[in-house]
Amino acid sequence: MKSQTQRGLLTGFIGSIATCGLVGIYCLLIGGFGRLQGQVLGTTAIVAAASILGLVSAIPWERRRWHPIGPLGLISVAIALALVIFTIWADPYIWRQPWGDNFLKVMGVACVAGVAFPHMGLISLAKLRREYGWVRRATVIAILTLALQAIVSILFEGYRLGDAWWKLVGVVAIFDACGTIAIPILHRVSAIHKIETVKTVELSLDLTCPRCKSNQHLAAGHSACGACGLRFNIEIEEETCNSCGYPLYKLTSPTCPECGTAIDS
């Protein structure tokens, strides 16, 4: 948590969870659960959810990933939070107003945006190799398509759109879920692939045992002297890009050829 924004959002999340727990304990001990307790629980729950979504939006914003996805995420989460809290505390009043249905539709659209933008911001943080880029692009398209489908369902009352519409929504949701699950795995696979393929030195060396003075050739990692048994832990670390791990040996470019990050002199 490097920034004040991230610390504040995390504090809000922890405080909301603690409040939910305290209210739940109070209801169990007192034996009653009325409208006020429900409103307090609902408010703390939505604040906790908004804190997590805001935190997810703040990270890509500060890392300048896919700008302005991060700021749009924070704004949409804040709007959705305000509308939902107002709905929780003014529920009977809203239903009696002629604009009540339209207000709830606006709140639904804000909630969809408050989830879609942070979702895309989270996807942007993955560091994928170029051959896996199509997975991220397809996932982003699925996120946007699903968000638009949700907005259409809210504005035009989805129960009137028919079974074919909801089947299409289900298909897009499956693509969205599959891509969201695959991207973190590909992120890890990309890192492993780089570590295994970009080495420019042999991972072993000749050394003299500091105890028995015998010369030997040992591999990197955990080894032991063949003469006296003294154990070694040999680590060989190349100069690599801080962002993607690309080796910098004999590199003359001022930027990393893999990800474009500026290289310190």
C-alpha positions as CSV (number, residue, x, y, z in Angstrom):
1,M,0.0,0.0,0.0
2,K,2.3,2.7,-1.3
3,S,-0.2,5.6,-1.6
4,Q,-2.6,7.4,0.7
5,T,-5.4,6.6,-1.6
6,Q,-4.8,2.9,-1.4
7,R,-4.3,3.0,2.4
8,G,-7.6,5.0,2.8
9,L,-9.6,2.5,0.7
10,L,-8.1,-0.5,2.5
11,T,-9.0,1.2,5.9
12,G,-12.5,1.8,4.7
13,F,-12.8,-1.9,3.7
14,I,-11.5,-3.2,7.1
15,G,-13.7,-0.7,9.0
16,S,-16.8,-1.8,7.0
17,I,-16.1,-5.5,7.6
18,A,-15.6,-4.8,11.4
19,T,-18.9,-2.9,11.5
20,C,-20.8,-5.7,9.8
21,G,-19.4,-8.1,12.3
22,L,-20.3,-6.0,15.3
23,V,-23.8,-5.4,14.0
24,G,-24.2,-9.1,13.4
25,I,-23.0,-9.9,16.9
26,Y,-25.4,-7.3,18.4
27,C,-28.4,-8.8,16.5
28,L,-27.5,-12.3,17.7
29,L,-27.1,-11.2,21.3
30,I,-30.2,-9.0,21.4
31,G,-32.3,-11.4,19.4
32,G,-33.8,-8.9,17.0
33,F,-33.2,-7.8,13.4
34,G,-35.2,-4.8,12.3
35,R,-35.1,-2.3,9.5
36,L,-32.4,-0.2,11.1
37,Q,-30.0,-3.1,11.6
38,G,-30.6,-4.1,8.0
39,Q,-29.8,-0.7,6.7
40,V,-26.6,-0.5,8.8
41,L,-25.5,-3.9,7.5
42,G,-26.4,-3.0,3.9
43,T,-24.5,0.2,4.1
44,T,-21.3,-1.3,5.6
45,A,-21.4,-4.1,3.1
46,I,-21.7,-1.8,0.1
47,V,-18.9,0.4,1.5
48,A,-16.7,-2.6,1.8
49,A,-17.4,-3.7,-1.8
50,A,-16.8,-0.1,-3.0
51,S,-13.5,0.1,-1.1
52,I,-12.3,-3.1,-2.8
53,L,-13.4,-1.9,-6.3
54,G,-11.8,1.5,-5.6
55,L,-8.6,-0.1,-4.6
56,V,-8.6,-2.2,-7.8
57,S,-9.1,1.1,-9.7
58,A,-6.4,3.1,-7.9
59,I,-3.6,0.6,-8.6
60,P,-3.7,0.9,-12.5
61,W,-4.3,4.6,-12.1
62,E,-1.1,5.1,-10.2
63,R,0.8,2.8,-12.5
64,R,-0.5,4.6,-15.5
65,R,-2.0,1.5,-17.0
66,W,-4.6,2.0,-19.7
67,H,-5.3,5.6,-18.7
68,P,-8.1,6.7,-18.0
69,I,-9.5,3.4,-16.9
70,G,-8.4,3.9,-13.3
71,P,-10.0,7.4,-12.8
72,L,-13.2,6.3,-14.6
73,G,-13.3,3.3,-12.2
74,L,-12.9,5.5,-9.1
75,I,-15.6,7.9,-10.3
76,S,-18.1,5.2,-11.3
77,V,-17.6,3.4,-8.0
78,A,-18.1,6.6,-6.0
79,I,-21.3,7.4,-7.9
80,A,-22.7,3.9,-7.5
81,L,-21.8,4.0,-3.8
82,A,-23.7,7.2,-3.2
83,L,-26.8,6.1,-5.2
84,V,-26.9,2.7,-3.4
85,I,-26.6,4.2,0.1
86,F,-29.3,6.7,-0.8
87,T,-31.5,3.9,-1.9
88,I,-30.9,1.9,1.3
89,W,-31.9,4.7,3.6
90,A,-34.7,6.2,1.4
91,D,-36.2,3.0,0.1
92,P,-39.9,3.7,0.9
93,Y,-39.7,7.3,-0.2
94,I,-38.2,6.3,-3.6
95,W,-40.9,3.8,-4.5
96,R,-43.6,6.5,-3.9
97,Q,-42.1,8.9,-6.3
98,P,-42.9,9.1,-10.1
99,W,-39.2,9.1,-10.9
100,G,-38.4,6.1,-8.7
101,D,-38.1,3.6,-11.5
102,N,-35.8,5.8,-13.5
103,F,-33.7,6.5,-10.4
104,L,-33.2,2.7,-9.8
105,K,-32.3,2.3,-13.5
106,V,-29.6,5.0,-13.2
107,M,-28.3,3.3,-10.0
108,G,-28.1,-0.1,-11.9
109,V,-26.2,1.5,-14.7
110,A,-23.8,3.1,-12.3
111,C,-23.2,-0.2,-10.5
112,V,-22.5,-2.0,-13.8
113,A,-19.9,0.7,-14.7
114,G,-18.5,0.5,-11.1
115,V,-17.7,-3.2,-11.7
116,A,-16.7,-3.1,-15.4
117,F,-14.0,-0.4,-15.2
118,P,-12.2,-1.9,-12.1
119,H,-12.4,-5.3,-13.8
120,M,-10.6,-3.9,-16.9
121,G,-8.1,-2.1,-14.7
122,L,-7.3,-5.4,-13.0
123,I,-6.8,-7.1,-16.3
124,S,-4.4,-4.4,-17.4
125,L,-2.0,-5.2,-14.6
126,A,-1.1,-8.6,-16.0
127,K,2.3,-8.8,-17.8
128,L,1.8,-11.1,-20.7
129,R,4.0,-12.2,-23.5
130,R,3.0,-10.9,-27.0
131,E,1.6,-14.3,-28.1
132,Y,-0.9,-14.2,-25.2
133,G,-2.0,-10.6,-25.9
134,W,-5.1,-11.8,-27.8
135,V,-6.5,-13.4,-24.6
136,R,-6.5,-10.1,-22.8
137,R,-8.0,-8.3,-25.8
138,A,-10.8,-10.9,-26.1
139,T,-11.4,-10.7,-22.3
140,V,-11.7,-6.9,-22.5
141,I,-14.2,-7.2,-25.4
142,A,-16.2,-9.7,-23.3
143,I,-16.2,-7.4,-20.3
144,L,-17.4,-4.4,-22.4
145,T,-20.0,-6.6,-24.2
146,L,-21.3,-8.0,-20.9
147,A,-21.5,-4.5,-19.4
148,L,-23.5,-3.2,-22.4
149,Q,-25.8,-6.2,-22.2
150,A,-26.4,-5.6,-18.5
151,I,-27.2,-1.9,-19.1
152,V,-29.6,-2.8,-21.9
153,S,-31.3,-5.3,-19.6
154,I,-31.7,-2.7,-16.9
155,L,-33.0,0.1,-19.2
156,F,-35.4,-2.1,-21.2
157,E,-36.5,-4.4,-18.4
158,G,-34.7,-7.7,-19.2
159,Y,-37.7,-9.9,-18.5
160,R,-39.2,-8.6,-21.7
161,L,-36.2,-9.4,-23.9
162,G,-36.8,-13.1,-24.2
163,D,-34.9,-16.3,-23.7
164,A,-32.6,-15.8,-26.7
165,W,-31.3,-12.5,-25.1
166,W,-30.4,-14.2,-21.8
167,K,-28.7,-17.1,-23.6
168,L,-26.5,-14.6,-25.4
169,V,-25.8,-12.9,-22.1
170,G,-24.8,-16.3,-20.6
171,V,-22.4,-17.0,-23.5
172,V,-20.6,-13.7,-23.1
173,A,-20.5,-14.2,-19.3
174,I,-18.8,-17.5,-19.8
175,F,-16.2,-16.0,-22.2
176,D,-15.6,-13.2,-19.6
177,A,-15.1,-15.7,-16.7
178,C,-12.8,-17.9,-18.8
179,G,-10.6,-15.0,-19.8
180,T,-10.5,-13.6,-16.3
181,I,-9.3,-17.0,-14.9
182,A,-6.8,-17.5,-17.8
183,I,-5.1,-14.2,-17.6
184,P,-3.5,-14.6,-14.1
185,I,-2.3,-18.1,-15.1
186,L,-0.8,-16.7,-18.4
187,H,0.8,-13.9,-16.4
188,R,2.6,-16.5,-14.2
189,V,3.5,-18.7,-17.3
190,S,5.0,-15.6,-19.0
191,A,7.2,-14.9,-16.1
192,I,8.4,-18.5,-15.8
193,H,9.0,-18.7,-19.6
194,K,11.3,-15.6,-19.4
195,I,13.3,-16.9,-16.5
196,E,13.9,-20.2,-18.3
197,T,14.8,-18.8,-21.7
198,V,16.7,-15.5,-21.3
199,K,19.8,-16.7,-19.5
200,T,23.0,-15.7,-21.1
201,V,25.4,-17.5,-18.7
202,E,25.9,-21.1,-17.6
203,L,24.3,-21.6,-14.2
204,S,27.5,-23.1,-12.7
205,L,31.0,-22.0,-11.7
206,D,34.4,-23.1,-10.6
207,L,35.3,-22.2,-7.0
208,T,37.6,-23.1,-4.1
209,C,36.1,-24.4,-0.9
210,P,36.8,-21.9,1.9
211,R,37.2,-24.8,4.4
212,C,39.4,-27.5,2.7
213,K,40.7,-25.3,-0.2
214,S,39.8,-27.9,-2.8
215,N,38.9,-26.7,-6.3
216,Q,35.7,-27.9,-7.9
217,H,32.9,-27.1,-10.4
218,L,29.5,-26.7,-8.8
219,A,26.0,-25.9,-10.1
220,A,24.0,-23.0,-9.0
221,G,21.5,-23.6,-6.1
222,H,22.1,-25.9,-3.2
223,S,25.5,-27.7,-3.5
224,A,28.1,-29.2,-1.3
225,C,31.9,-29.5,-1.3
226,G,32.9,-32.9,-2.7
227,A,35.9,-33.2,-0.3
228,C,34.7,-32.0,3.1
229,G,30.9,-31.7,2.6
230,L,30.6,-28.0,3.3
231,R,27.3,-26.9,2.0
232,F,26.8,-23.9,-0.4
233,N,23.9,-21.9,-1.7
234,I,25.0,-20.4,-5.0
235,E,22.9,-17.7,-6.6
236,I,23.6,-16.2,-10.0
237,E,21.6,-13.1,-10.8
238,E,21.8,-11.3,-14.1
239,E,21.0,-7.6,-14.7
240,T,17.4,-7.7,-16.0
241,C,14.6,-5.2,-16.7
242,N,12.7,-4.3,-13.5
243,S,9.4,-4.6,-15.3
244,C,9.5,-7.7,-17.4
245,G,12.8,-9.5,-16.5
246,Y,14.4,-9.2,-20.0
247,P,18.2,-9.6,-19.7
248,L,20.2,-6.3,-20.2
249,Y,23.6,-7.9,-21.1
250,K,25.3,-6.0,-24.0
251,L,22.1,-4.0,-24.5
252,T,22.7,-0.6,-26.1
253,S,19.1,0.6,-26.3
254,P,18.0,3.1,-23.6
255,T,14.7,1.2,-23.3
256,C,13.8,-2.5,-22.8
257,P,13.2,-4.1,-26.2
258,E,10.5,-6.3,-24.6
259,C,8.3,-3.9,-22.7
260,G,9.7,-0.4,-23.5
261,T,10.6,0.5,-19.9
262,A,13.4,3.1,-19.6
263,I,16.7,1.5,-18.4
264,D,18.7,3.2,-15.7
265,S,22.3,4.0,-16.7
